[in-house]
């Protein structure tokens, strides 16, 4: 029994000694290299974040300068031709111009229309411009419109109903 206890004691000491040697012999990067690596990672993250924010702010600032809105839509006949006046406003501070006007009887089925005015139609900041199109409209029917400016801003599709008579 005494031999068994001494063997167990010696065995447990050997295991402890081997474990200590293993933990001591493990190599790791030095604290200086670890600190430098963390600094490089942090700087890279800051640079990427800065670039993303500056790109986002640059695009958002440019778009905020032009803010299109629908001011009025008027359906009428003149000399036997059906016409539609589309008044587009710019509540922003930057100037733009109306480049394309789309119209159609269904939301997903719009065709480009040629305004009677010379395109592009100037639209300065804080003003309203009119685009007149010749379009065969039917009384009481709903029509969809979409406007695109030269600066890339789009006035999304919106419906208007032609007068009943």
Secondary structure, DSSP 8 states (H G I E B T S, - for coil): -HHHHHHHHHHHHHHHHHHHHHHHH-----HHHHHHHHHHHHHHHHHHHHHHHHHHHHHHHHHHT--EEEEEEEEEEETTEEEEEEEEEE-SSS-EEEEEEEEEEETTEEEEE--SS-SSEEE-TTEEEEEEEE----TT-EEEEEEEETTS-EEEEEEEE----
